[in-house]
Amino acid sequence: MATETVLPAGIPVPDTELAREATELVRDSTSELIYHHSRRVYFFGSLQGRNRDLSFDPELLYVGAMFHDLGLNEEFRGSGRRFEVDSADEARRFLQAHGVPEDSVRRVWTAIALHTTPGIPAFMEPEVALVTAGVEYDVLGIGYADVSDADRQEIVGLHPRPDFKRRILAAFTDGVSPRPQTTFGNVKADVLAHCVPGFRRGDFVRTILDSPWPE
C-alpha cells in the first residue's frame, strides 16, 4: 500500500507514483505561478473537504488540482476549445496511460472541465466539488474564513502567492485571449472584458434573436 507524506495543515499528499509523476509533469510544463496555484488548490480543496465532512480520493483530487490550468499553456491556445477542456483532456490522457479505471478518469475530467462553472460542481462527486472549492478559495477567496489563519499561512508559506491577483489575471488573459469565442457564457469573458481592449462578449439573448429560426 502506498504511504502518504503529511504536508501543510495536516493534509496528506499521496506518495504514489501517479502523484509524483503528475507533480513532475506540471512543474516542468507550466509556470511557477500555475504550479504553486495548483498545489494550493489541492490543499485548500482538501481542507474544504474536511470541513464539509466529505469522503474523497486524495489522489484523484490531487491530479485534478494539478492539471486544472494546464490548458492555459501556449501550446493549447490555438485549439479553439475552452482551456478547461484542454486541461481535462491532458489529465485524461495521463490517467489512462497509467491504467486508472475509467470511472476515476471521468471524475477527474469532470472536475477540471467544470472548475469555472459555478453552481454545479458542489452537487457532484466530492472530487469534482473540491477541485472547484479549492480554485474558488485560492482565486476568489470564497469561504476564506473556513480555513484557519495558521493553516492558510502554512500553505502559502510553502506555495507563495506574490502579486497573485494581477499575475493570475494575466495568465488567464494570455491563455484565453487567442480563443475569445470560448468565453461565451462563462467567467473568462469577464477577464477579457477587463483586460483586452475592444473585446465584445457574446450575448445570449442576441444569439437567440439572430438565430436562423424565423420565429
BADRENZA-217322 format. One line per field, with one value per atom (N, C-alpha, C): residue number from 1; residue in one letter; atom name; x, y, z. Coordinates in steps of 0.2 Angstrom, whole numbers, plus 5000, padded with zeros to 4 digits. Each point is the difference from the previous one (the first is absolute). Layout:
REM residues N
seq = (NUM|...)
type = (A|...)
atom = (CA|...)
east = (X|...)
north = (Y|...)
up = (Z|...)
This chain:
REM residues 215
seq = (1|1|1|2|2|2|3|3|3|4|4|4|5|5|5|6|6|6|7|7|7|8|8|8|9|9|9|10|10|10|11|11|11|12|12|12|13|13|13|14|14|14|15|15|15|16|16|16|17|17|17|18|18|18|19|19|19|20|20|20|21|21|21|22|22|22|23|23|23|24|24|24|25|25|25|26|26|26|27|27|27|28|28|28|29|29|29|30|30|30|31|31|31|32|32|32|33|33|33|34|34|34|35|35|35|36|36|36|37|37|37|38|38|38|39|39|39|40|40|40|41|41|41|42|42|42|43|43|43|44|44|44|45|45|45|46|46|46|47|47|47|48|48|48|49|49|49|50|50|50|51|51|51|52|52|52|53|53|53|54|54|54|55|55|55|56|56|56|57|57|57|58|58|58|59|59|59|60|60|60|61|61|61|62|62|62|63|63|63|64|64|64|65|65|65|66|66|66|67|67|67|68|68|68|69|69|69|70|70|70|71|71|71|72|72|72|73|73|73|74|74|74|75|75|75|76|76|76|77|77|77|78|78|78|79|79|79|80|80|80|81|81|81|82|82|82|83|83|83|84|84|84|85|85|85|86|86|86|87|87|87|88|88|88|89|89|89|90|90|90|91|91|91|92|92|92|93|93|93|94|94|94|95|95|95|96|96|96|97|97|97|98|98|98|99|99|99|100|100|100|101|101|101|102|102|102|103|103|103|104|104|104|105|105|105|106|106|106|107|107|107|108|108|108|109|109|109|110|110|110|111|111|111|112|112|112|113|113|113|114|114|114|115|115|115|116|116|116|117|117|117|118|118|118|119|119|119|120|120|120|121|121|121|122|122|122|123|123|123|124|124|124|125|125|125|126|126|126|127|127|127|128|128|128|129|129|129|130|130|130|131|131|131|132|132|132|133|133|133|134|134|134|135|135|135|136|136|136|137|137|137|138|138|138|139|139|139|140|140|140|141|141|141|142|142|142|143|143|143|144|144|144|145|145|145|146|146|146|147|147|147|148|148|148|149|149|149|150|150|150|151|151|151|152|152|152|153|153|153|154|154|154|155|155|155|156|156|156|157|157|157|158|158|158|159|159|159|160|160|160|161|161|161|162|162|162|163|163|163|164|164|164|165|165|165|166|166|166|167|167|167|168|168|168|169|169|169|170|170|170|171|171|171|172|172|172|173|173|173|174|174|174|175|175|175|176|176|176|177|177|177|178|178|178|179|179|179|180|180|180|181|181|181|182|182|182|183|183|183|184|184|184|185|185|185|186|186|186|187|187|187|188|188|188|189|189|189|190|190|190|191|191|191|192|192|192|193|193|193|194|194|194|195|195|195|196|196|196|197|197|197|198|198|198|199|199|199|200|200|200|201|201|201|202|202|202|203|203|203|204|204|204|205|205|205|206|206|206|207|207|207|208|208|208|209|209|209|210|210|210|211|211|211|212|212|212|213|213|213|214|214|214|215|215|215)
type = (M|M|M|A|A|A|T|T|T|E|E|E|T|T|T|V|V|V|L|L|L|P|P|P|A|A|A|G|G|G|I|I|I|P|P|P|V|V|V|P|P|P|D|D|D|T|T|T|E|E|E|L|L|L|A|A|A|R|R|R|E|E|E|A|A|A|T|T|T|E|E|E|L|L|L|V|V|V|R|R|R|D|D|D|S|S|S|T|T|T|S|S|S|E|E|E|L|L|L|I|I|I|Y|Y|Y|H|H|H|H|H|H|S|S|S|R|R|R|R|R|R|V|V|V|Y|Y|Y|F|F|F|F|F|F|G|G|G|S|S|S|L|L|L|Q|Q|Q|G|G|G|R|R|R|N|N|N|R|R|R|D|D|D|L|L|L|S|S|S|F|F|F|D|D|D|P|P|P|E|E|E|L|L|L|L|L|L|Y|Y|Y|V|V|V|G|G|G|A|A|A|M|M|M|F|F|F|H|H|H|D|D|D|L|L|L|G|G|G|L|L|L|N|N|N|E|E|E|E|E|E|F|F|F|R|R|R|G|G|G|S|S|S|G|G|G|R|R|R|R|R|R|F|F|F|E|E|E|V|V|V|D|D|D|S|S|S|A|A|A|D|D|D|E|E|E|A|A|A|R|R|R|R|R|R|F|F|F|L|L|L|Q|Q|Q|A|A|A|H|H|H|G|G|G|V|V|V|P|P|P|E|E|E|D|D|D|S|S|S|V|V|V|R|R|R|R|R|R|V|V|V|W|W|W|T|T|T|A|A|A|I|I|I|A|A|A|L|L|L|H|H|H|T|T|T|T|T|T|P|P|P|G|G|G|I|I|I|P|P|P|A|A|A|F|F|F|M|M|M|E|E|E|P|P|P|E|E|E|V|V|V|A|A|A|L|L|L|V|V|V|T|T|T|A|A|A|G|G|G|V|V|V|E|E|E|Y|Y|Y|D|D|D|V|V|V|L|L|L|G|G|G|I|I|I|G|G|G|Y|Y|Y|A|A|A|D|D|D|V|V|V|S|S|S|D|D|D|A|A|A|D|D|D|R|R|R|Q|Q|Q|E|E|E|I|I|I|V|V|V|G|G|G|L|L|L|H|H|H|P|P|P|R|R|R|P|P|P|D|D|D|F|F|F|K|K|K|R|R|R|R|R|R|I|I|I|L|L|L|A|A|A|A|A|A|F|F|F|T|T|T|D|D|D|G|G|G|V|V|V|S|S|S|P|P|P|R|R|R|P|P|P|Q|Q|Q|T|T|T|T|T|T|F|F|F|G|G|G|N|N|N|V|V|V|K|K|K|A|A|A|D|D|D|V|V|V|L|L|L|A|A|A|H|H|H|C|C|C|V|V|V|P|P|P|G|G|G|F|F|F|R|R|R|R|R|R|G|G|G|D|D|D|F|F|F|V|V|V|R|R|R|T|T|T|I|I|I|L|L|L|D|D|D|S|S|S|P|P|P|W|W|W|P|P|P|E|E|E)
atom = (N|CA|C|N|CA|C|N|CA|C|N|CA|C|N|CA|C|N|CA|C|N|CA|C|N|CA|C|N|CA|C|N|CA|C|N|CA|C|N|CA|C|N|CA|C|N|CA|C|N|CA|C|N|CA|C|N|CA|C|N|CA|C|N|CA|C|N|CA|C|N|CA|C|N|CA|C|N|CA|C|N|CA|C|N|CA|C|N|CA|C|N|CA|C|N|CA|C|N|CA|C|N|CA|C|N|CA|C|N|CA|C|N|CA|C|N|CA|C|N|CA|C|N|CA|C|N|CA|C|N|CA|C|N|CA|C|N|CA|C|N|CA|C|N|CA|C|N|CA|C|N|CA|C|N|CA|C|N|CA|C|N|CA|C|N|CA|C|N|CA|C|N|CA|C|N|CA|C|N|CA|C|N|CA|C|N|CA|C|N|CA|C|N|CA|C|N|CA|C|N|CA|C|N|CA|C|N|CA|C|N|CA|C|N|CA|C|N|CA|C|N|CA|C|N|CA|C|N|CA|C|N|CA|C|N|CA|C|N|CA|C|N|CA|C|N|CA|C|N|CA|C|N|CA|C|N|CA|C|N|CA|C|N|CA|C|N|CA|C|N|CA|C|N|CA|C|N|CA|C|N|CA|C|N|CA|C|N|CA|C|N|CA|C|N|CA|C|N|CA|C|N|CA|C|N|CA|C|N|CA|C|N|CA|C|N|CA|C|N|CA|C|N|CA|C|N|CA|C|N|CA|C|N|CA|C|N|CA|C|N|CA|C|N|CA|C|N|CA|C|N|CA|C|N|CA|C|N|CA|C|N|CA|C|N|CA|C|N|CA|C|N|CA|C|N|CA|C|N|CA|C|N|CA|C|N|CA|C|N|CA|C|N|CA|C|N|CA|C|N|CA|C|N|CA|C|N|CA|C|N|CA|C|N|CA|C|N|CA|C|N|CA|C|N|CA|C|N|CA|C|N|CA|C|N|CA|C|N|CA|C|N|CA|C|N|CA|C|N|CA|C|N|CA|C|N|CA|C|N|CA|C|N|CA|C|N|CA|C|N|CA|C|N|CA|C|N|CA|C|N|CA|C|N|CA|C|N|CA|C|N|CA|C|N|CA|C|N|CA|C|N|CA|C|N|CA|C|N|CA|C|N|CA|C|N|CA|C|N|CA|C|N|CA|C|N|CA|C|N|CA|C|N|CA|C|N|CA|C|N|CA|C|N|CA|C|N|CA|C|N|CA|C|N|CA|C|N|CA|C|N|CA|C|N|CA|C|N|CA|C|N|CA|C|N|CA|C|N|CA|C|N|CA|C|N|CA|C|N|CA|C|N|CA|C|N|CA|C|N|CA|C|N|CA|C|N|CA|C|N|CA|C|N|CA|C|N|CA|C|N|CA|C|N|CA|C|N|CA|C|N|CA|C|N|CA|C|N|CA|C|N|CA|C|N|CA|C|N|CA|C|N|CA|C|N|CA|C|N|CA|C|N|CA|C|N|CA|C|N|CA|C|N|CA|C|N|CA|C|N|CA|C|N|CA|C|N|CA|C|N|CA|C|N|CA|C|N|CA|C|N|CA|C|N|CA|C|N|CA|C|N|CA|C|N|CA|C|N|CA|C|N|CA|C|N|CA|C|N|CA|C|N|CA|C|N|CA|C|N|CA|C|N|CA|C|N|CA|C|N|CA|C)
east = (5004|4996|5004|4998|5004|5000|5006|5000|4998|4999|4998|5005|5002|5004|4995|5001|4996|5003|4997|5002|4996|5000|4996|4993|4999|4993|4998|5005|4998|4997|5000|4997|5005|4998|5004|5000|5006|5001|5002|4996|5002|5007|5003|5007|5000|4997|5000|5003|5002|5003|4996|4993|4996|5000|5000|5000|5007|5005|5007|5001|4997|5001|4996|4994|4996|5003|5003|5004|5006|5004|5005|4998|4995|4997|4998|4996|4997|5006|5005|5005|5004|5001|5005|4996|4994|4996|4996|5000|4996|5005|4997|5004|5000|5004|5001|4993|4997|4994|4994|5000|4994|5002|5006|5002|4998|5002|4999|4992|4997|4992|4997|5002|4997|5001|5006|5001|4996|4999|4996|4993|4998|4993|4999|5005|4999|4999|5005|4999|4994|4998|4994|4994|5000|4994|5000|5005|5000|4998|5002|4997|4993|4997|4993|4996|5004|4997|4999|5005|5000|4995|4999|4995|4993|4999|4994|4998|5005|5000|4998|5004|5000|5005|4998|5005|5002|5007|5002|5006|5002|5006|5006|5005|5005|5004|5001|5004|4996|4994|4996|4999|4999|5000|5006|5006|5006|5002|4998|5001|4996|4993|4996|5002|5003|5003|5006|5004|5006|4999|4996|4999|4995|4996|4994|5002|5006|5001|5005|5002|5005|4998|4993|4998|5001|5003|5002|5007|5003|5007|5000|5005|5000|4998|5002|4999|4993|4995|4993|4996|5003|4997|4997|5002|4997|4995|4998|4995|4993|4998|4993|4995|5003|4996|5001|4995|5001|5006|5004|5006|4999|4994|4998|5000|4997|5000|5007|5004|5007|5003|4999|5003|4998|4993|4997|5002|5001|5002|5007|5005|5007|5000|4995|5000|4997|4995|4998|5005|5004|5005|5006|5001|5005|4997|4994|4997|4999|4998|4999|5007|5005|5007|5002|4998|5001|4995|4996|4995|4995|4998|4995|4993|4996|4993|4997|4995|4997|4995|4997|4996|5004|5006|5004|5003|5001|5002|4995|4993|4995|4999|5001|4999|5005|5007|5005|4998|4998|4999|4994|4995|4994|5002|5004|5002|5004|5004|5004|4996|4996|4996|4995|4997|4995|5003|5006|5003|4999|4998|4998|4992|4997|4992|4997|4999|4997|4993|4998|4994|4998|5005|4998|5005|5007|5004|4999|4997|4999|4995|4996|4995|5002|5006|5003|5004|5004|5004|5005|5003|5004|5006|5003|5006|4999|4994|4998|4998|4997|4998|5006|5005|5006|5005|5001|5004|4998|4993|4997|5001|4998|5001|5007|5005|5007|5002|4997|5001|4997|4993|4997|5003|5003|5003|5006|5004|5007|4999|4996|4999|4995|4994|4995|4999|5003|5000|4993|4996|4994|5001|4997|5001|5006|5003|5007|5000|4995|5000|4999|4999|4999|5007|5005|5007|5003|5003|5003|5006|5002|5005|5007|5001|5006|5000|4995|5000|5001|4997|5001|5007|5003|5007|5005|4998|5005|5000|4994|5000|5003|4998|5003|5008|5002|5007|5004|4997|5003|4999|4994|4998|4998|5005|4999|4996|4996|4996|5002|5006|5002|4996|4997|4996|4996|4996|4997|4994|4996|4994|5002|5005|5001|5003|5005|5003|4995|4995|4996|4995|4998|4996|5004|5006|5004|5001|5001|5000|4994|4994|4993|5000|5002|4999|5004|5007|5004|4997|4997|4998|4994|4995|4994|4999|5004|4999|5001|5004|5000|4994|4996|4993|4994|4999|4995|4993|4999|4993|4999|5005|4999|4998|4999|4998|4993|4996|4993|4997|4996|4996|5004|5007|5003|5005|5003|5003|5006|5003|5006|4998|4994|4998|5001|4999|5001|5008|5004|5007|5002|4997|5002|4997|4994|4996|5005|5003|5004|5007|5003|5007|5001|4996|5001|4996|5003|4996|4997|4993|4996|4997|5001|4997|4992|4996|4993|4997|4997|4998|4994|4999|4994|4994|4994|4994|4995|4998|4996|4993|4997|4994|5000|5006|5001|5001|5003|5001|4994|4995|4993|4997|4999|4997|5003|5006|5003|5001|4997|5001|4996|5002|4996|4993|4998|4992|4996|4995|4996|4996|4998|4997|5001)
north = (4994|5006|5006|5005|5006|5004|5003|5004|5007|5004|5007|5005|5005|5005|5006|5002|5005|5007|5004|5007|5005|5006|5006|4998|5003|5000|4993|4995|4993|4997|5002|4997|4995|4994|4995|5000|5000|5000|4993|4997|4993|4999|4996|4998|4994|5001|4995|5002|4995|5002|5004|4999|5004|5008|5001|5007|5003|4996|5003|5002|4995|5002|5006|5000|5006|5007|4999|5006|5002|4995|5001|5003|4997|5003|5007|5002|5006|5005|4998|5005|5001|4995|5001|5004|5000|5002|5007|5002|5006|5005|5006|5005|4999|5003|5000|5002|5005|5003|4994|4997|4995|4994|4998|4994|5002|5005|5002|5000|5004|5000|4993|4996|4993|4996|5001|4996|5003|5007|5003|4998|4999|4998|4993|4995|4994|5001|5004|5000|5003|5006|5003|4996|4997|4995|4995|4997|4995|5002|5006|5003|5001|5002|5001|4994|4995|4993|4998|5001|4998|5004|5007|5004|4998|4997|4998|4992|4997|4993|4996|5001|4996|4995|4994|4995|5000|5001|5001|4996|4999|4997|5005|5000|5006|4999|4995|4999|5003|4999|5003|5007|5002|5008|5003|4997|5002|5001|4995|5000|5006|5000|5005|5007|5001|5007|5002|4995|5001|5001|4997|5001|5005|5003|5004|5006|5003|5006|4999|4993|4999|5002|5001|5002|5007|5004|5007|5000|4995|5000|5002|5003|5002|4995|4994|4995|4999|5002|4998|5006|5006|5006|5000|4996|5000|4994|4997|4994|5002|5006|5002|4997|4997|4997|5004|4999|5003|4997|5004|4998|4995|5000|4995|4993|5000|4993|4998|5004|4998|4998|5003|4998|4993|4999|4994|4994|5001|4995|4998|5005|4998|4995|5002|4996|4993|5000|4993|4996|5003|4996|4998|5004|4998|4994|5000|4995|4994|5000|4994|4997|5004|4997|4996|5002|4996|4995|4998|4995|5001|5007|5001|4999|4997|4998|5006|4998|5005|5005|4997|5004|5005|4998|5005|5006|4997|5005|5005|4997|5005|5005|4998|5005|5005|4999|5005|5004|4997|5004|5005|4998|5004|5006|4998|5005|5006|4998|5005|5004|4997|5003|5005|4998|5005|5005|5000|5004|5008|5002|5007|5001|4995|5000|5000|5005|5001|4997|4997|4998|4993|4996|4993|4995|5001|4995|4999|5004|4999|4994|4999|4995|4993|5000|4994|4996|4995|4996|5004|4998|5004|5003|4996|5002|5006|4999|5006|5006|4999|5006|5003|4996|5003|5003|4998|5004|5007|5001|5006|5004|4997|5003|5003|4996|5002|5006|5000|5005|5007|4999|5006|5003|4996|5002|5004|4997|5003|5006|5000|5006|5005|4998|5004|5002|4996|5001|4997|4996|4998|4995|5001|4996|5001|5006|5002|4999|5001|4999|4993|4995|4993|4997|5003|4997|5005|4997|5004|5004|5005|5004|4996|4996|4996|4995|4997|4995|5004|5006|5004|5002|5002|5003|4994|4994|4995|4998|5000|4998|5005|5006|5006|5000|4998|5000|4995|4995|4995|5001|5003|5002|5007|5005|5007|5003|5005|5004|5007|5002|5007|5003|5006|5003|4996|4995|4995|5002|5005|5002|5003|5004|5003|4994|4996|4995|4995|4998|4995|5002|5007|5003|5000|5002|5000|4993|4995|4993|4998|5002|4998|5004|5006|5004|4997|4998|4997|4994|4996|4993|5000|5005|5000|5005|5006|5005|4998|4995|4997|4996|4999|4996|5003|5006|5004|4997|4996|4998|4994|4997|4995|5003|5007|5003|5001|4998|5002|4996|5004|4996|4998|5002|4998|5006|4998|5006|5003|4997|5002|5006|5001|5006|5006|5000|5005|5002|4995|5002|5004|4997|5004|5007|5000|5007|5005|4998|5004|5001|4995|5000|5001|4999|5000|5006|5006|5005|4998|5002|4999|4993|4996|4993|5002|4996|5000|4993|4999|4994|4998|4993|4997|5002|5001|5002|4994|4997|4994|5002|5006|5002|5002|5003|5002|4994|4995|4994|4996|5000|4997|5004|5007|5004|5000|4999|5000|4993|4995|4993|5000|4995|4999|4998|4998|4999|5006|4999|5006|5003|4996|5002|4996)
up = (5000|5000|5000|4996|5000|5006|5002|5006|4998|5006|4998|5004|4997|5004|5002|5006|5003|4998|4997|4999|5003|4998|5004|5002|5006|5003|5001|5001|5001|4994|4994|4994|4997|5000|4997|4992|4998|4992|4998|4996|4998|4998|5003|4998|4995|4994|4995|4994|4996|4994|4995|5000|4997|5002|5006|5003|4999|5000|4999|4993|4995|4993|4998|5003|4999|5002|5006|5003|4995|4998|4995|4994|4997|4993|5001|5005|5000|5002|5004|5002|4994|4996|4994|4994|5000|4994|5001|5006|5001|5004|5001|5003|5008|5003|5008|5003|4997|5002|5000|4994|5000|5004|5000|5005|5007|5003|5007|5001|4995|5000|5001|4995|5000|5006|5003|5007|5005|5000|5005|4999|4994|4999|5003|5000|5003|5007|5003|5008|5002|4997|5002|4998|4995|4998|5005|5002|5005|5007|5002|5006|5000|4994|4999|5001|4997|5000|5008|5003|5008|5003|4999|5003|4998|4994|4998|5001|5004|5001|4994|4995|4994|4999|4998|4999|4993|4998|4994|4999|4993|4999|4999|5005|4999|4994|4997|4994|4994|5000|4994|5001|5006|5001|4999|5001|4999|4992|4997|4992|4997|5003|4997|5002|5006|5001|4996|4999|4997|4993|4996|4993|4998|5005|4999|4995|5000|4996|4995|4999|4995|4993|4998|4994|4998|5005|4999|4996|5000|4997|4993|4997|4994|4994|5001|4995|4999|5005|4999|4997|4999|4999|4993|4996|4993|4999|5006|4999|4999|5001|4999|5005|5005|5005|5007|5004|5007|5003|5004|5003|5005|5003|5005|4997|4994|4996|4998|4998|4998|5006|5006|5006|5002|5000|5002|4995|4994|4995|5001|5002|5002|5006|5005|5006|4998|4996|4998|4996|4996|4997|5005|5004|5006|5004|5002|5004|4996|4994|4996|4999|4999|4999|5006|5006|5006|5002|4996|5001|5005|5001|5005|4998|5004|4998|4997|4995|4996|5005|5005|5004|5004|5002|5003|4995|4994|4994|4999|5000|4999|5005|5006|5006|4999|4999|4999|4994|4995|4994|5001|5003|5002|5005|5005|5005|4997|4995|4996|4996|4996|4995|5003|5006|5003|5005|5001|5005|5000|4994|4999|4999|5001|4999|5007|5003|5007|5000|5006|5002|4998|4997|4998|5004|5000|5003|5007|5004|5007|5001|4995|5000|4997|4998|4997|5005|4997|5004|5004|5006|5004|4996|4996|4996|4996|4997|4995|5004|5006|5004|5003|5001|5004|4996|4994|4995|4999|4999|5000|5006|5006|5006|5001|4998|5001|4996|4993|4996|5002|5002|5003|5006|5004|5006|4998|4996|4998|4996|4995|4995|5003|5002|5002|5007|5005|5007|5002|4997|5002|5006|5005|5006|5004|4999|5003|5007|5004|5007|5002|4996|5001|5002|4998|5001|5005|5005|5006|4997|5003|4999|5000|5004|5001|4994|4998|4995|4993|4999|4994|5000|5005|5000|4999|5002|4999|4993|4997|4992|4996|5001|4996|5002|5006|5001|4995|4999|4996|4992|4999|4993|5000|4999|5001|4994|5001|4995|5000|4998|4999|4994|5001|4995|4996|5004|4996|4997|5002|4997|4993|4999|4994|4995|5003|4996|4997|5004|4998|4995|5000|4995|4994|5000|4994|4997|5004|4997|4997|5003|4997|4993|5000|4994|4995|5001|4995|4998|5004|4998|4996|5001|4997|4994|5000|4996|4992|4999|4993|4998|5004|4999|5003|4999|5004|4999|4995|4999|5005|5003|5005|5007|5001|5006|5000|4995|5000|5005|5005|5005|5006|5000|5006|5003|5006|5004|4996|4996|4996|4996|4998|4996|5004|5007|5004|5000|5000|4999|4994|4994|4994|5000|5003|5000|5004|5005|5004|4997|4997|4998|4993|4995|4993|4997|4998|4997|4994|4999|4994|5000|5006|5000|5001|4996|5001|5002|5006|5002|4996|4999|4997|5004|4996|5004|4998|5006|4999|4997|5002|4997|4993|4998|4993|4996|5003|4996|4998|5005|4999|4994|5001|4996|4993|4999|4993|4997|5004|4997|4994|4996|4993|5001|5006|5000|4999|4996|4998|5006|5005|5005|5006)
